[in-house]
């Protein structure tokens, strides 16, 4: 083995206690040289990048977005906010709009939308329930004998909520025209500080984006906000019979420091009744 350059520790002995026998040595000398195994590639420490772009972009928040974020966090942290829900059957509202829409447009130059009907219904109930139309100022509660309804408007830069003043004194066309004016200005970025100020109650309509249900956040310092949602044809029980009706979920978020749970439920029930029987709204019943 020495003459052949074979190291003893490379030979497996078959003798007692693993000793190398003469036969083991002869086999080692005549055996073909062992081929060293090919080196295995070392695994890369960095995993292969997944296919597809993985780019990132950092942008500074706009001033409006920073203001919106600050106000929303403040509303969540500084109010005792709860949300109550109900649903409304819009069969009569839709029939009213279909029957009188052409005459309404001909006279006023604008369509009769859902927002003016909801705003007028809310204004009527808000005057009946001043707690829902109130707001906290320090250790005082301010009650308003007028209704300024802030309308949530989506713009490329964020959500704005300019108010329509004295909704209780306006007719449906005046409400629609004012909302259109504010929406046009908001999307052009032309709203003044005065037009953005005030408001005693807010309405937001997530239904135009397809929202089924949501819990809207309060618009401080107001104490309540009504969330409208999309209208869905659903089976409902009517006088013991199943009928397909245009239904909408309503959500009222409110500050429990000012508004009791019973008041929030009563408010939604009253609004629901006015919308389901719009003749009572038109006749101020």
N, C-alpha and C positions, 0 to 999 in steps of 0.2 A: 504494500500500500504506500509505503514511503517512497519507494523507487518510482511508483506511478503517480506520485503527487496527490494522493487521496488522503484527505484529513479524516482521522478516525471518527470525529463527531458527525461526519456526513454519512456514516454507514450504520444501518440498524442491525444490532447484534441479535442472533437467535439463540445464543448459548445461555447458560445459567446466569441469572441476574442480569441479562442483557449483554453478556460478554460477546465479543466478535470472534467467531470461529474461523478456521482456515477456509472453510467453504464460503463464509460471508465475505472474506477478503478477496477470494478468487472471483466471486461474482461481481464485486465492486470494481475490480480491475478490468474485467471483460465487458461490463455493462456500458452502453453508450452514454456519453456525458449528458447530464441533465440540462435541459434548456431552461434558463431563467425565465420566469413568467414575465410577460410584457407589462411594463409599468401602466397602472391604471391612471386615466386622466384625473387630475385633481378637480373636484367640483368647484365651480366658480363661487366665490363668496357673495357675488351679487346676482340675484335671480334675474332671469331674462325678462325684459320689459314686456308687459302684456300688449297685445295688438290694439290699435286704436289710439287716438290722441288723448293725452292726459294733461291738458294745459289748464292753467289757472289765470285768473285775472283779478286784480285788486282795484277797487274803485272807492273813492271817498264818498261817504254818505252825503246826499244833498242836504241842504239846510232844511228843506221841507220834511225830508224823511227823518232827520234827527229830531225835529220838532214833534212829528207824529209819534215816533218811538217814545219820546219823553212823556208825552201826554198819555199814551196807552199804558205805560208802566205805572204812571202816577194814578190812573184810574183803578188799576188792579190792586195797588198797594194801599190806597188811601180811602177806599170806599168799601162798604159791606155789600158787595154786589152779588145778587142772585138772579136767576132767570126762571120765569114761568111760561108755560106753553098752552096754546089752544089751536083750534083749526076753524077755518071759516069756509062755508059753502058760497062760492061766488056765482051761482047760477043766475040770481036776479041782477047782480051787478053787470054781468056779461050781456044779459038780455037787454038791460037798459042802454048800455053802450051801443049795442048793435042796432037797436031801434032808433036811437036819436043821434048817432054819430054824425051822419051826413048833415043834419040840420045844425048841429053844434059847430061843425067845421065851417059851414057856410056863414054862420053868424059871427063867430069869434076868430076864425082863421087859425085855429089850433085844435088838435084832437082832444077828446075827453079821455084822459088816461086814468090808470088805477091810482096814481099817486095823489091826485087832487081829491079823489073820493076817500082815500084812506086818511089824508090830512084833515079833511073836513070832519070826518067821523071822530078822529082823535081830538080835534079842537073842541068839539061839542062835549065829549066826555071829560076832557081836561078841565073845562070850566065847572063841570059838575063835581069833579074830584080834585080839589086844589092841591092836595098832598103830592099827587103825581106830577104836577106842574110846578113844584116848588124846588128850592135848592138851599143847601147849607152855606152860611156865611159866618165863619167863626163859630160862635155859640148860638147864633140866631138861625132861624129858618125864614127864608124870604118866599112869600106867596105872591103869585102874579095873577092879576085880574085880566090878563090878556094872554094870547097864545102865539108865541114865535116858534115855528117848527123848523128846525135845522134839517136840511135834506142832504144825505150823504151822496156825493158825486165823485165818481172815479175819474181821475185825470192821469196823463202819462207820468206825472211826478208824484202821484199819491192821492190819497183820499182827502177831500175837503168837505166841510159841512156848513155852508152858508145858510142863514136862516131866512125863511119867508115870514115877514112880520105881520102880526094881527090877522092870522089865518081865520079866526072866528068872524072877522068882518068882511072877508073877501068872498066873492062867488067862485064857482068852480073854474071858470075861464080865467079869472084873475090869478088864481093859484097856479094854473097850468102855464100861463104866460110868464109869471115870475120865476117859476122853476126853470123854464126854458132859457130865460135871460141869464139866470145865475149859472146854469150848466154851460152855456156858450162861453161866458166870461171865464169860468173855471178852467175849461179845456184850452183856452187861449192864454191863460195865466194873467188875466186882466182884473181879477177880483181885488177890490180895495179892502183895506183893513176894516173900514166901517161895514162893508158888505159881509165880512167874515165874522163880525162880532155879534154877540147876543145869542139868543136861542133859549127857550125854556124846555124844549122836548125835541127829540131827534127821531127821524124815520130813516131806516136804511133798507134797501131792496136788493138782497142777494139773489133774488129769483131771476133777475135779468142775466145772471151768469150761470144759472142752472142749480143754485143751491137748494137742497131739500129742507135743511134745518140747520140752524146755527145759534150761537149764544153771543149776541152783539155786546161790545164793550161800551160802557157809559161814556158819554161825551161831557166830561167835567166842565163846569160845576153842576150840570144838569143831574137830575135824579132818576131819569128813566129814558129808555130808548126802545123803539119798536122795530123788530126785524121782520120784514116781509120775505117770502120765499117763492119758489116757482109754483105755478098752478099745474096740478096733475089730475088727470081724469081717474078717479078712484071709485070703487063700489062702496056705497054707504047705505045705511038703513034709513028709509024715508017712509013714515007711516006704516011700518011693518013690512015694507017691500024693499028689495035691494035695487038701487038705481046707481047709474054712473053719473057722478057729479064732478064739476071742476072745484077741487079742494086746494086750499093753501094752509100751510102751517104758519102760525104767528108765534113770535117769541118776544117777551117783554123782559129786558134786563132792568133791574131797579136797585137803588141804594136802600138797603134795609134799615139804615139809620133814620130815613125819612118816611119810607113807604112800608107799611105792614104787608105781610103775605096776603091777607084777605083783601086788602085794597088792590094789590097787583092783579089778583085773580078777577076781582069785580071789574076792574078797568078793561081787561081783555074780553070779558063776557059782554060788557056793554058795547064795545067796539064791534065785536062779532055780530051782535043783534042788529046794529045799525047797517052793517054791510050786507047782512043776509036779507034785510027788509029795507032797502034804500029809500023807499017812500017815506019812512019815518024820519030819515035824515033830511030829506027835501022839505018835509012839512014841519021840521023842528019839533018832533013829538018825543 
